Amino acid sequence: MRWFKHMTDSHRDEKIMSLCQLAGLDGVGRWWRLLEMVAEQLPDVGDRDWALLPEKDLKEELGFYHTHRLQKYFEILERLSLISDVSIQNLPTMSAKSCPNLYRISIKTLVKIRDYRPKKKKKEEEERSRSRPSGAKLRPDFSWSLSEDQKQGWKSTYPHVDVEEELSKMAQWAKANPRRHKKNWDRFINNWLKSSNEKRRKEKQFNGFDWPTGPRSPSAGH
């Protein structure tokens, strides 16, 4: 399980308020860390609500130096019904001396607050991307797949250049530089046209044109 819901008003929950009174804010923080540790072992689907966690890891992550303090904390969680069950287990193939204590911790609440929204958001984004108009694409034969609306938009935005001519130049550039293939051709085209448009605008001004009203005397304004 990668996600679970954390309600913004969880601090007003009766059980959490009781935990705060009995174990302080540190105890509340340890509770959320314990949820994360158990959730890491749970599958994204199914009803399994328990995890096996080594005592050493629990003490390090929850900040307990002594086993009896860890167990006392679990007793508080069980009393408040924040955890459904906790028991100590050892692997039967190992001796008790060589095998660290494993805590089997069950938290039924995790199954209820499991969050499926990341998958839902991904699906919604895929649907939105399909509904959006397709962007500029360069075909294998180095011809452009563009809509007329795109071309008209560029022509109105960059009036100082011949958009069709510039698109041809871009295709030739892409053909000569196959290793510099672009993931976003729309951005590439806009940047190219913007640069060419500004360059052409300055050239026309330098040559005595007050674009788009037409030619003017080079001496005008002097």
N, C-alpha and C positions, 0 to 999 in steps of 0.2 A: 504494500500500500504506500503510494507516494504522497497522498493528500488526505487530510481530514479537516472538517470545518472547525473553526475556532470562532465562536460567536463573540461579538464585541461586548456583550453584557454578561459574559460568563462569570465575571467577578461578583455578580448579584445572585448567582445560583446558590441555593441554600446549602448544598454540600460543600461548595467551594468556600463559602463564608465560614462554615464550621471548620474546614481544614485550616483556614487562615487563623482562626482563634486557637486551634489546638497545636499547629505547627508553624505559625507565622508565615510571612510572605515567602520565606525560603522554602517552606513546605509546599506552597502553591507552585513555585517555580520548579521544584523537583517533580511535582505531579505532571506538569506539561512535558518535562524532559523524559519522564517515564513513558508517557503516551507516545512520544516520538520513537523511543527505543523499541517498544512493542510493535508499533505500526510498521517499522522498517521490515519486520519479519512476516507481516501478514500479506496475503495475496490481494490483488485488486478486486477479485470476485470471490464469492463463497462465504461461508459462515464461520470460518475459523477465527477465533478471537484470542488466541493465546500465543505466547512466545517463550522460548527457553533462553534465559540470560544468565551468564556466569556471574557469580557473586562479586568477583573482582571488578568486572565492568560496571556493575550496578553501584558499587561503593565509590569508584572513581568518578562516574558520571553524575551521581547524585550528591557527592560530597560527604560521604560517611566514612569515618576511619575505623569504626568498630562494628562488628557484625550485629551486636545486640541493638545498636541504634538503628541500623537498617531494618531489622525485623520489627522493632517497635514502630517505625514509620509505616511499614506494611500493615501492622495491626490497626493503625489509625485509618488507613485507606479502606481496609476491609470493614471496619466498624461503620464508616460513612457510606459504604456500598459504592465507592469509587472504583474499586477493583472487585471482580467477581470471585476470584480465587487465587491463592498463592500457595505454592508448595515447593519443597526442596527435593530435587531428584539427582541421582548419580547414574552415570552410564554403567550398566551391568558388566561390561567387558573390562572395566578398569577398577583398581582398588580405591577404596575411599581416601587413602592417603595421597595417591597420585592424581585423583580426579577432583577438580574444584567443584564446589557446590553449584548446581544449576537450579535457578528459580524458574518454575513454570508459572507464569503470570497471565491470568485471564482477565481481559477488560471488554465486556460485551458492548459497552458504549461505543467502542471504536467502529464496530460494524455498522452501527446506526449513523454515525457522523462521517462515514466514508464519503469523500467528495468525488463525484464523477464530472464535475464542471470542466476540468482541463480537456477531456475528450469531447465534451459538448462544444466548448469554444473552438476546438480545432475543426470540428465538423461545420460549425457556423462560418468560420473563416474560409473553408474550402467552398462553401456555397456562395459566399460573397465574391470570392475570386472568380467563380464561374459566371456570376452575373455581371461582373465588371467588363467593360469593353477590353478586348485584347490589345496589348501594347505592340510597339513596333517589333518586327521580327525580320531577321536576315535569312533568306532561304539559302539552301546549299549552293545554288547557282549564283549567289551574291546579288540577287534582286530583292527589293524590299517588299514586305507584306505590310501594307499600310492602308488605312481607310482614307477616304476623301475628306472626312471631317478633320483628321489629323493634319493632312496637308494644308487645308484651308486655314486651320488654326496657326500653323507655322508661318504661312504666307502673310497673315495679318499681324502676327507678332514680330516678324523679321522682314520688314518691307524693303530693306536695302539690298537683299540678295535674291538670286534666282534659286528657290528652294529645290526645284527639280535638278538643277545643275549641281547643287551642293550635295544632294542625296547620291548622285552618281559618283561624286568625288569620294564620299564616305564609303560607298561600296567598293571602290577601287582600293581605298586605304585598307579596308578589312581583308580584301583578297591578298594584298601584299603583306599583311601582318596577321597570319592565321593564329599565331600564339597569343595574340592580344584580343581574343574574342571577348566581347562584353556580355555581362549578365543582364545589364539594364540598357538596352539600345535606346529607349526613350530619353534617358538622361544624356547618353552620348550624343544623340542627334541635337537635343536642345543646347548642350554646351557648344557643339560645333557651330550651329546656326547663330548662336548668340555672339560667339567670337567673330565669325565671318561678317555678321551684320554690323558689329561695332567697327570693324576694320574698314568695311566698305563705306560706312557713314562718314568716317573721318576722311577717307580719300575724296569723297564727293565734296565735303566742306573745303578741303584743301584746294580742290580744283575749281572753286568758285561757285558751288551750288549751295543754295539754302534749301535743303531737302525738307518737304516735298514740293515747295512752291516754285522751284525751277531755278534757272541760272541767275546769277547776280554779278555785278561788276566786282572784279577782284579787289578794286580799291574802295569798295563800300565799307563804311565804318571806320575809314582812316582819315 
